[in-house]
């Protein structure tokens, strides 16, 4: 990230002692996301309970999109997933994915009902 900035490249003809070509540009360094691992890898819950799963990105530039999935199916684009009044059908593998143009990261947990 420290290499990000404006750069200028010039070519000079030493015989004529003048600049022959000069170009400028801006370099943007993208950083892939890195998630804080989920606090638990396994949950055992009872029907009717509420579970809150929180997902946080430690880094990522541009800012990553956080996406929750259950058994590979998209649920929501948000850092927190709240499952209220859990039913048996809610059992499964829950994954938070952080995605940006530079890459992706994920962290998963399993909820057993």
C-alpha positions, 0 to 999 in steps of 0.5 A: 500500500505504501507504493501507492501514489503519483509517478512520473517517468522521463526520458532524456536525450543527453546529447541534446540535453533536453527531455524527449518524453515524459509521462505521469500516472497514478498507481493504486494498490488494491489489498485483498480482504482478510476476515476476523475468524468467526468466534465459534466453528460449531453451534448446537442450538435448540428450536426457538433460540436466536443466534447472532453471527458477526463478520468483520474484515480486518483489511481490504482496499477497496472496502470489501462486500460482506456476504453471508451464505448458508450451504452455499446459498446467498442470504444477505450482504451485511456483517451481522446475520441474526437468526431468530426463532431457529427451526430445524430447517436453519441447520447447516454450514454458514459462511461469511465471505469478504469480496473485493477486486483484489480477492476474497476471504471466508470464514465458516461455522456450522449450526446444529439444531 
